[in-house]
Amino acid sequence: MKISRKKGMDAWFLTIVLIIAFGGFLIFLSASTGLLTQKNINFTKVVLTQSVALFLGLTLLFLLSHIHYRFWRKYALVILISTLILSLLVFIPGLGLEHGGAVRWLTIGPLTLQPAEFLQLGFIIYCSAWLSGITSKIQKFSFGLLPILILLSIISLTLLIQRDTGSLVIIFTAGLAMFFVAGARWRDIFILVSLAFGGLAVLAVRRPYILERFLTLFNPSKVDGLGSGYQIDQSLIAIGSGEWFGRGFGQSIQKFRFLPEASTDSIFAVAAEELGFIGALLIVTAFVMLAWRGLRIALHAPDSFARLLVVGIVIMFITQAFIHIGGMVNIFPLSGTPLTFTSLGGTSLMISLAAAGIILNVSRYSKVK
């Protein structure tokens, strides 16, 4: 078995990413018109900022698709530590920005960044490097389960004090997938999942808003129609009113004053209202295709580091997308997680496109018999 260089990157994966990114930008443009009814919000500035983020993200995609994926292994620990420090900077007065009771953003001059997006990718890069080096020892407690428990505990503490449960779920899911692919025992997987559910139960007791979200999941109308149940009620109204073919692009009613955060947390509901069940199904299908093509690249990756890296990034994309979609259709609790490549948020968009560039670089290499 030898490693050879392909003539080019995976055209299918690139095409799917570009379709979702540009389609998502159009959905964002429509959803963001709801901001016109809000005071103290500059609609032109919001659209311009997202446009710049899309351009920079596509630039990063191109550049990173030409940087050998093994570069990231060399600096994996430095990247992880840097992203952890960046995440902690939100607690420095004057740098951290609070919104909705959460402290998740950094303000640096005119820029606003969400460090958790960097931490997600930093964790995946480090975890891929570490796991690829211990595949023969991963079933030993001191080499496998114990280190990943310590790592996830550190990241959990960092994110929970920011009240960023969504990012924690994404990181945990990606880490669990990579741990499994690296050859972990089923017993260790079960322990991790059990601890996660136990931790979530404790968190729900200590933080009533989390328990409220779970209660809303099972009965959104009876919890508090003007409080915790309001967003899901309005989301279901938007999705239902879209029927089969939607009201038409740009014709959403719910995005004006009804759906909270229509261009971010509720953007899938806006898309479903305007594009209908068929359009919503196409969006879901696009993410399924993204997962299929990404995991196919992982299957043919030249080494364990590349394989784990691609698996982690793909699971990050899909978990983020389906937590968002699931929240809108009342399958998962609402978490404020953005829709991948679509929701307003320059950091998320740029990091996602950069991560896609890393996958494209891996796709340039393959195992040939």
C-alpha positions, 0 to 999 in steps of 0.5 A, a space after each residue: 500500500 502506498 500513498 499518492 497525490 491526486 490530481 485535484 481535490 474532491 470536486 463533489 465535496 467542494 461543490 456541496 460546500 459551495 452550494 450550501 454556503 451560497 444557498 445559505 447566504 441567500 437564505 441569510 439575506 432573506 432572513 436578515 430583512 427581519 432586522 429592518 423592523 428593529 431599532 438600533 440595528 444597521 441592516 446594511 452593516 450586518 449584511 456587509 459583515 456577513 458578506 466579508 466573512 463569506 469572502 474571507 471564509 472562501 479565501 481560507 478554504 482555498 488557502 487551507 486546501 493547499 496546506 498539507 494536512 500534516 502541518 496541523 499535526 505538528 502544531 496540534 498542542 499549540 493550537 489547542 492551548 491557544 484556542 483555550 486561552 482565546 476562549 478564556 479571554 471573554 472574561 476579561 473586562 472590556 474584551 468579553 461581550 455578554 448577550 442573553 445572559 451568556 458571555 461567549 464573544 470577544 470584542 477587539 476594536 470593531 471586530 466581534 469573535 466567538 472563541 468557541 468556534 476556534 476551540 471546536 476546530 482546535 480540539 478536533 485537530 489536537 484530538 486527531 493528533 493524539 488519538 492517531 499516536 495511541 491507536 495501539 494503546 487506546 483500549 488501556 484506561 491510562 492511554 485512552 479513557 482517562 486522557 479524553 475524560 481529562 481533556 473533555 472536563 477542561 473544555 466542559 468547564 471552559 464552555 459551561 462558565 460561558 453558558 455555551 452548552 451547544 458548543 460543548 455538545 458539538 465538541 463532545 459528539 465529535 470527540 466521541 466519534 473520533 474516539 470510536 473510530 480510533 478503536 476505543 472499546 464499547 465499554 469506554 464509549 458507554 462510560 463517556 455517554 453515561 457520564 455525559 447524560 449524568 452531567 446534563 442531569 446535574 446541569 439541568 438541576 443547577 441551571 433551571 433554564 436548561 431544565 426549562 428547555 427540556 420541558 419545552 421540548 416535550 410540551 412547548 405550548 404548556 410551559 410558557 407560551 410567552 417565555 421558554 415556549 415562545 420561540 418553538 411555538 413561532 418556529 412551528 407556526 413558520 414551518 407549518 405555514 410554509 406547507 409544501 412549496 412555501 410562501 416564496 423566497 423573501 416572503 416570510 411573515 414570521 421573521 418580522 417581530 415574531 421569530 426571535 433571532 430570525 437570522 441566527 437561531 431561527 434561520 431554518 424556520 424562516 427557510 422552511 416558511 419561504 421554501 416549504 417542506 420541499 425546500 426544507 427537505 433539500 436543505 437536510 439532504 444537502 447536509 446528508 450529502 455533505 456527511 456522506 462525501 466527507 466520510 467517504 474522504 475519511 474512508 480513503 484517507 492516507 493515514 489515521 491522523 487524516 482519517 480522524 481529522 476528517 471524521 471530527 470536522 464532518 461530525 462537527 458540521 453535521 452535529 451543528 446543523 442538526 442541533 439547529 434544525 432539530 431545535 426548530 422542529 422540536 426534536 432537540 432542545 433549543 440551544 442557540 446553535 447556528 445553522 452551518 454555513 448559513 446563520 449570521 455569524 462571521 466567526 462560525 462561517 469562516 471557521 467552517 469554510 476553513 475546516 472544509 479546506 482542510 478536508 479538501 486537502 486530505 482529499 488530494 491524497 489517497 491510498 492506492 493498492 
